[in-house]
Amino acid sequence: GNSVTQMEGPVTLSEEAFLTINCTYTATGYPSLFWYVQYPGEGLQLLLKATKADDKGSNKGFEATYRKETTSFHLEKGSVQVSDSAVYFCALRDPGGGNKLTFGTGTQLKVEL
Amino acid sequence: DAGVIQSPRHEVTEMGQEVTLRCKPISGHDYLFWYRQTMMRGLELLIYFNNNVPIDDSGMPEDRFSAKMPNASFSTLKIQPSEPRDSAVYFCASSLITGELFFGEGSRLTVL
């Protein structure tokens, strides 16, 4: 079956540090890949997505590139801010599975001054 | 435009009681999803509907859980009887076909 594996958190960084959150997946076919973010007390919201190999999704300074050869979709940001503190979820959508998403376990990011 | 609306936001109940969680999806969305979030198991898909019809309920943990979508603007998730291990945050989400999922703010359930 489909699965998503994320690095465990929490990840604690100083403001302006470089961020990488690793995500790898297992799926049949060619899934679409997503990063969602959850701020405290809120639901998840889409951060970025990529629908085919070598696509780069980007939003709010965050980027992730769909790497089919390594089945990865790592999230990066060059300079994090305190306001980026949240839980980040990697997810995939199986092209043959309706519109349902399979999520990773989430990685908590804490950014300190 | 209103997002996905869930109620109640918080529910505290005793073991054995019936719990009903409610969701109003975004108007025009034809997919509706129920997810459960716990520290131990992360975010799990319980069931999803397409055009009010349940498509995949393989994630529903057991017969104590049931979900309905009587019309395009309303869905319920019911737990009867509730148990302490059902304590979690339950999220409803809606989407258009192959579109972004929009999540509600969640219903935090505590079963004592």
Interface residues (C-beta under 8 A of the other chain):
Chain A: Y36 G41 E42 G43 L44 Q45 L46 K49 F89 R93 G98 N99 K100 L101 T102 F103 G104 T105 G106
Chain B: V4 Y31 F33 Y35 G42 L43 L45 Y48 N50 I55 D56 F91 A93 S95 I97 T98 G99 E100 L101 F102 F103 G104 E105 G106
